Amino acid sequence: MTSIDRYPPMTIPDADDVGSNPTDNSPLIEIAARRYSRRAALRGLGLTGAAGLFTGLLGARSAKADGNPSTLTFEEIEQGIDDGLRLAKGYRADVLIRWGDKLNPNAPAFEAGKSTAAGQAVQFGYNNDFIGFISLPVGSNASDHGLLCVNHEYTNIELMFPGLAEDDKLDKATADQVATEMEAHGHSILEIKRTGDKWAVVEDSPYNRRVTATTLISITGPAAGSDRLKTSADTSGMSVKGMVNNCSGGITPWGTVLTCEENFNNYFGGDPSAAPDAASFKRYGVKGEPEYAWWKHEARFDLSKEPNEPNRFGWVVEIDPFDPKSPPMKRTALGRLKHEAATSVVDKSGHVVVYLGDDERFDYLYRFVSKGTYSAGDRKANLGLLDDGTLSVAKFDPDGKLHWLPLTYGEGPLTEANGFKSQADVVIETRRSADLLGATPMDRPEDVETDPVTGRVYVVLTNNSKRGYNQIDAANPRADNAAGHIVELIPAGGDGKDADHTAAEYKWDMFLVAGNPLWGTTMYGKGTSKNGWLACPDNVAFDPKGRLWIATDQGGTQKKFGIGDGLYGTDVSGDGRAVTRKFVAMPRDAETCGPCFTPDGKTLFIAVQHPGEGSVFAEPTTRWPDFDPNLPPRPAVIAIVKEDGGEIGS
């Protein structure tokens, strides 16, 4: 068996992952250890430790000759790190839209190094992340015409403008550059059409618009009007200027977009110690140590001037893409977290269920169940469903059971004795509420997606660099979990439409433990090739056939692990379960984001985020996608199609 000493420890810190959970709640790794022995868990996937898996890898070529265990039949690409994009043979990737491209005919053309706030407000934003496709006409299942809804998580100002570097940008960034950054954040909605096998943006569409860090957004739900959300600019606590760090998201059954604010703590400067919510700030990592210079030029990001402003961020925002005049809504009933994603499903009871992950080491998995029920023929009635319901947090048991613990004011420890005066306090301090209930600390919950075929739920845990060697077990069989894993949740009631997503108790199991098989601490399906292993699963998507596609985000560990980020496909059942196959490789230093399929499964959209990250405007590590010596790298959305017109994965 391979020695654990061969496992490379994570030595590159993630600035977004400050790890602020002070509790001693039992983490999932300890719970899984009590459920499985390491050998038994590996045996459950037909493996027997590193030796067994390596045998599977070496035998992959002959196994393929005898019959590929996966239903995915594309020719897998090789691992590696490249300047450009690579994808499976027989497929083509077209750049649909890139940072700075026009969203309407009157918008200015992109000029490298000369972007302005006014221009950026009507151009495609920076660092695209989540992608959602909604068919047009409204209510149809069209695969050649629709709205593309895209998040813009953050900015790399040192790649946007010349003369800035990682170590001096906070001092050198000008007010005009900061204003441009604000407009480059947020969300873009654009109408797109396919003609033949080519997609294009409909530039003069009335649907095209931006929502940015300066857009006026309404606050709804239990925290609306709370004194803790009031500022000098908004004495009502009912609206807020903008949204930030919008990572992933989801599309609701009624065709709105849920976009999630993640690392909002990185935008605030000044001294937090004198703020009324100083203790709460600590739990969210609001330290007054920003990664942006906004607080120097925009008073609301200065904690000494607006101490309540951080409470107005960290929410799920709902946007109606079909009504450009409608204000976005921060739905506070879904809790205040470092939200990664928000995946919704209509339960068989008619209630809408939203799964939510809090992306930080040792934080939690959540679920929201609406009080009202979905009306298939009344879109307007559904627009308020996310303002009232029950938010719960997950607690995993060693016997394979999962319990959803309600975060309801007045129940259990969520009372005035612990500082809670209303449900507003519970959701503003969602993390502390979950701490008190004894939720299970997780290894950075990222995306959570439901299988449209089986109804099972897949929780993506990207990594945790603070695992100790005394916590090695079957579920996370290594210290310093640098490569992450995926957990499978099994709702009560049965498969598919019989799954009860409102049940108080589920079952859970391990689906995949990522990393290099040579470490001896991974779990893949038998037949996974030497090119199929992955690290740091982040966002996932299901294709129309119910196969799981896994996007990776290794951050600074790409060079350490020797592979670039990419997209991998796998079956979730049968002989191909957890047999991951590499389909796309990202350009150097780029992250794979937002995989999204058209309803017919013949187009796959991917957001290529932060190409060239870690370098500067004048000397980028790549100039993807233009490869023009006069242009910097530009985050972009690509559309992948099969050259023969077939389905993705074939």
HELIX and SHEET records of a PDB file:
HELIX    1   1 ILE A    4  ARG A    6  5                                   3    
HELIX    2   2 LEU A   28  ARG A   35  1                                   8    
HELIX    3   3 ARG A   38  ARG A   43  1                                   6    
HELIX    4   4 GLY A   49  LEU A   58  1                                  10    
HELIX    5   5 ALA A   60  ASP A   66  1                                   7    
HELIX    6   6 ALA A  117  GLN A  120  1                                   4    
HELIX    7   7 ILE A  157  MET A  160  1                                   4    
HELIX    8   8 LYS A  169  LYS A  172  1                                   4    
HELIX    9   9 ALA A  175  ALA A  184  1                                  10    
HELIX   10  10 ASP A  227  LEU A  229  5                                   3    
HELIX   11  11 PHE A  264  TYR A  267  5                                   4    
HELIX   12  12 ALA A  278  ARG A  283  1                                   6    
HELIX   13  13 TRP A  294  HIS A  297  1                                   4    
HELIX   14  14 ALA A  299  PHE A  301  5                                   3    
HELIX   15  15 GLU A  309  ARG A  312  5                                   4    
HELIX   16  16 THR A  332  LEU A  334  5                                   3    
HELIX   17  17 ARG A  379  ASN A  382  1                                   4    
HELIX   18  18 LEU A  385  ASP A  387  5                                   3    
HELIX   19  19 GLU A  416  ASN A  418  5                                   3    
HELIX   20  20 GLN A  423  ILE A  428  1                                   6    
HELIX   21  21 THR A  430  LEU A  437  1                                   8    
HELIX   22  22 TYR A  469  GLN A  471  5                                   3    
HELIX   23  23 GLY A  496  ASP A  498  5                                   3    
HELIX   24  24 PRO A  517  TRP A  519  5                                   3    
HELIX   25  25 GLY A  555  THR A  557  5                                   3    
HELIX   26  26 GLN A  558  PHE A  561  1                                   4    
HELIX   27  27 GLY A  574  GLY A  576  5                                   3    
SHEET    1   A 5 ARG A  86  LEU A  87  0                                        
SHEET    2   A 5 ARG A 581  ALA A 585 -1                                        
SHEET    3   A 5 GLY A 566  THR A 570 -1                                        
SHEET    4   A 5 LEU A 548  THR A 552 -1                                        
SHEET    5   A 5 PRO A 537  PHE A 542 -1                                        
SHEET    1   B 4 TYR A  91  ARG A  98  0                                        
SHEET    2   B 4 ALA A 636  LYS A 642 -1                                        
SHEET    3   B 4 THR A 603  GLN A 609 -1                                        
SHEET    4   B 4 GLU A 591  PHE A 597 -1                                        
SHEET    1   C 4 ASN A 128  SER A 135  0                                        
SHEET    2   C 4 HIS A 145  HIS A 152 -1                                        
SHEET    3   C 4 GLY A 186  THR A 195 -1                                        
SHEET    4   C 4 LYS A 198  VAL A 201 -1                                        
SHEET    1   D 4 ASN A 128  SER A 135  0                                        
SHEET    2   D 4 HIS A 145  HIS A 152 -1                                        
SHEET    3   D 4 GLY A 186  THR A 195 -1                                        
SHEET    4   D 4 ARG A 209  VAL A 211 -1                                        
SHEET    1   E 6 SER A 239  LYS A 241  0                                        
SHEET    2   E 6 LEU A 216  THR A 220 -1                                        
SHEET    3   E 6 MET A 329  ARG A 331  1                                        
SHEET    4   E 6 VAL A 316  ILE A 319 -1                                        
SHEET    5   E 6 VAL A 257  GLU A 261 -1                                        
SHEET    6   E 6 ASN A 246  ILE A 251 -1                                        
SHEET    1   F 9 HIS A 339  VAL A 346  0                                        
SHEET    2   F 9 HIS A 351  ASP A 358 -1                                        
SHEET    3   F 9 LEU A 365  THR A 373 -1                                        
SHEET    4   F 9 GLY A 389  PHE A 396 -1                                        
SHEET    5   F 9 LYS A 401  PRO A 406 -1                                        
SHEET    6   F 9 GLU A 505  VAL A 513 -1                                        
SHEET    7   F 9 HIS A 485  ILE A 490 -1                                        
SHEET    8   F 9 VAL A 457  LEU A 461 -1                                        
SHEET    9   F 9 PRO A 445  THR A 450 -1                                        
SHEET    1   G 2 ARG A 361  ASP A 363  0                                        
SHEET    2   G 2 MET A 442  ASP A 443 -1                                        
END                                                                             
